[in-house]
Amino acid sequence: MMEDFRQADYKYVIISMLMGYAAFISRGMRWNLLLEPLGKKANTWNAIHAVSIGYFANAAVPRAGEVMRCTSLRSTDEIPLERLFGTVVLERVIDGFMLLSLIALTVILQFSNFAHFFEEAFAQSPGEESTGISPKFLIIGGFLLLLLIAYLLRHKIQSLLFFAKIRELWLGFKEGFASLAKVENKWAFVGHTLFIWANYFLMIYVVVFALPATAEIGLANGLFVMIAGGMGMVLPSPGGIGSYHYLVMLALSVLGVSQVDGLSFATLVHGGQFLMTIIAGLIAMPFIYRARKKLKANSE
């Protein structure tokens, strides 16, 4: 790996970092399009910096970014928290749809590689014994048990203050979801969504040219590697550390790249994006602080 890092052409890693930040900017602008129908449009750069802080928080605590992102924008633009959460949940649904669409496209274009990838990823280790109880059965059984308990205690639950807060939050979610139908410039929203995901692909694919071992990978194979990495980022690990590296390494090994070179590639991509996220978050903090202080001064 050290030899790979010495030979790497880091201008491609820098280009990848710039593409990653371009996706942050586009995310902030798209978020504002969802807030406009609610009559709560935020300052564009406040929204972009809130997105940056959200990803910065995710690098430390998985899924903490959504909370940090919403609370940051609430503190600078006085937008109700439940409405912000509603729009963020809607964004996640849209991103999930885009990821599933790309997975479907990858399966069509790279079926044999995809099948081989899953065989390797979920292969039982040598000597590993089955417990005899399917994890899927335990999850479904536990979920059904929770539903039964909630039904039996429904009247007590509804009388709790916590339930009233949940209902208020749900109404905010519904309003956030409804904002999509009310977006005035729907083409801008679609354009931002496509731009974000194009950058997600390109910020990974451009790094293949940084290493001799991966320089010959084509676009279709690059999409396959991107999907593998996306699965690693979905797993609840801080910033995808470990899970991203393993699944990208595994995908590249399916393409004939050695595991060492695959791990070097994953480290360059993830390390560049991780560094960009830290820099973007540190830059965003003083801007958010200043905007919060300005709002407080104006309200006094």
Secondary structure, 3 states (H helix, E strand, C coil): CHHHHHHCCCHHHHHHHHHHHHHHHHHHHHHHHHHHHHCCCCCHHHHHHHHHHHHHHHCCCCCCHHHHHHHHHHHHHCCCHHHHHHHHHHHHHHHHHHHHHHHHHHHHHCHHHHHHHHHHHCCCCCCCCCCCCCHHHHHHHHHHHHHHHHHHCHHHHHCCHHHHHHHHHHHHHHHHHHHHHHCCCHHHHHHHHHHHHHHHHHHHHHHHHHCCCCCCCCHHHHHHHHHHHHHHHHCCCHHHCCHHHHHHHHHHHHCCCCHHHHHHHHHHHHHHHHHHHHHHHHHHHHHHHHHHHHHHHHHC
